[in-house]
Amino acid sequence: NFGEKGLELAAGYFRSIEAAGGVAVALPPTTNAEQIMLSLDGLDGILFSGGGDINPLLLGEEPLPALGSVNPLRDEHELLLAQLAYDKQIPMLGICRGLQIIVAALGGQLHQDIRTCMPDAPLIKHSQQMPREVASHTVNILPDSKLCTLFGEQLCVNSFHHQAVAAAGPRLRVVATAPDGVIEAVESTEFKSIMGVQWHPECFILADNKCMMPLFKDFVEQAQSFRNAKRLHSKVLTLDSHCDTPMQFSKGVNFAHRDANLLVDAHKMRDGHLDAVFMVAYLEQQGRDDESLKNATHKADSILDAIRSMVEQTPGFALAQTPEDLYRNKFNDTKSVVLGIENGYAIGKDLANIARYKAVGVAYMTLCHNGDNDICDSARRSQCEHNGLSPFGKEVVKEMNCVGMLIDLSHASEKTFYDVLQLSKYPVACTHSSSKALCNHARNLTDDQLRAIAKNGGVAQATFYEGFLREEGEATILDAVAHILHMISVAGIDHVGIGSDFDGDGGVKGLASAAELINLTRHLQAAGLSDEDLQKLWGGNFLRVLSSQH
């Protein structure tokens, strides 16, 4: 806040953080985005404190007569800070005004003054005159909320406000209200560490009352979890074995910027602490006459050229071909892009294209997509014309083995899958497939297939397409975690990895973009996976298989 002598911070905030086991630092207000970004890199959690009213002009509104004093500098700083912290997945706790800042920054709406904006509500007193460390009213808490696990379904709180949350917005949900309906607390709808409360829990510790400490202990625990995940990502190479970002190139996207039309871009990879992504030239299965095959090869070439051009124009990024390239880039603080082809349709009927693509950096080729091609039968839209691999497909497998290109069996039919395992001299991968035992979809892998991949020495990369994670209802990060853990239980920790399918069909709540991959690590750490387990899962297994292709 700003007081008579300038900037000031009420002692209850940092005393509560310290009592919960955290180390508190104070961020002075600034509108310098570069300074804010630098400060965020060193933080594990952000507490937005209480204070004066928020300037309605910053929210696209004119001031009501009951509006109190505002501080535009603090408002602009904290609204930007909350937006950037959200992008970076940093845990946030908002108190009173801090709750309102988070809500406004994430797309919600505020009441400038509850008595003006809620004229028909029989309001209780929301700005008490009794001591600040004394509770003045109750709040009712939703049973299925994190807040309820901390305090139960009803809590006595203090109250000092006349502004309040009007609507939580799509990224947050209301989890507590006062008896008069005034919103008292919100939490994330996206499985993120975001919580805000309207009362002032920090006041109680000043009277040696620890009744509100569960809130601060949970916040510090979330910050510690985030810190642990960042530490893990800093020391291991993390890769996503399959994304379809080139499918979005026609929309005029800019990979070097934070682009709303992309799930994988330079900023989101940094936010999610992702080191490398395998970016594919995807080809829809179409005609198989000579002209169509020629066009397919030409299209694959043009997409690969576009990926190279994109990488060249993005500071801090480089193409990689080998595991050695990937590790060297990470050591040099450079993100990596590796080329792949999705659908062997790209080679037409010319085996020489396999060596040509390998020479220009293509690490793997998915034998088919949806629909049979000249190589094999597909898991979907198949006429079973080859009963697995075709004679030409068998030559393709041999040639991929010969040149050292990894065979990707995602999209392949079960018969194709087993034909390839029997024929290939080297381990194979399924770069973006999940568990059929948990979601009965043709694109997923049965437990027998998972065991076969393990016996082959290969790897199955769990993916985040909703239709592959859950048959009914909305899939979330919890489903993705369940698939990963099941696949590990069947195939073993040495044979599972991560292939998001972002910018294709991948992306679910809690894992909606590359920025949120750090949250997956947090969930997997909470599930008991060790650093060694996560090193294998996040790329070690896939790179072992990639290195084995010669």
Sequence and secondary structure as in RCSB ss.txt:
>XXXX:A:sequence
NFGEKGLELAAGYFRSIEAAGGVAVALPPTTNAEQIMLSLDGLDGILFSGGGDINPLLLGEEPLPALGSVNPLRD
EHELLLAQLAYDKQIPMLGICRGLQIIVAALGGQLHQDIRTCMPDAPLIKHSQQMPREVASHTVNILPDSKLCTL
FGEQLCVNSFHHQAVAAAGPRLRVVATAPDGVIEAVESTEFKSIMGVQWHPECFILADNKCMMPLFKDFVEQAQS
FRNAKRLHSKVLTLDSHCDTPMQFSKGVNFAHRDANLLVDAHKMRDGHLDAVFMVAYLEQQGRDDESLKNATHKA
DSILDAIRSMVEQTPGFALAQTPEDLYRNKFNDTKSVVLGIENGYAIGKDLANIARYKAVGVAYMTLCHNGDNDI
CDSARRSQCEHNGLSPFGKEVVKEMNCVGMLIDLSHASEKTFYDVLQLSKYPVACTHSSSKALCNHARNLTDDQL
RAIAKNGGVAQATFYEGFLREEGEATILDAVAHILHMISVAGIDHVGIGSDFDGDGGVKGLASAAELINLTRHLQ
AAGLSDEDLQKLWGGNFLRVLSSQH
>XXXX:A:secstr
 EETTEE   HHHHHHHHHTT           HHHHHHHHTT S EEE   SB  GGGGT    TT   B HHHH
HHHHHHHHHHHHTT  EEEETHHHHHHHHHTT EEES HHHH TTS     B  S TTS  EEEEE TTSHHHHH
H SEEEE  B S EEEE  TTEEEEEE TTS EEEEEESSS SEEEESS GGGGGGGT  TTHHHHHHHHHHHHH
HHHHHHHHHHS  EEEEE GGGGGGGT  TTS  TT SS HHHHHHTT  EEEEEEE      SHHHHHHHHHHH
HHHHHHHHHHHHTSTTEEE  SHHHHHHHHHTT EEEEEEEE GGGGTT THHHHHHHHTTEEEEES  SS  SS
B BSSS   SSSSB HHHHHHHHHHHHHT EEE TTB HHHHHHHHHH SS  EETT  BTTTS  TTSB HHHH
HHHHHHT EEEE  BHHHH SSS  BHHHHHHHHHHHHHHH GGGEEE   BTTTB BBTBSSGGGHHHHHHHHH
HTT  HHHHHIIIIIHHHHHHHT  
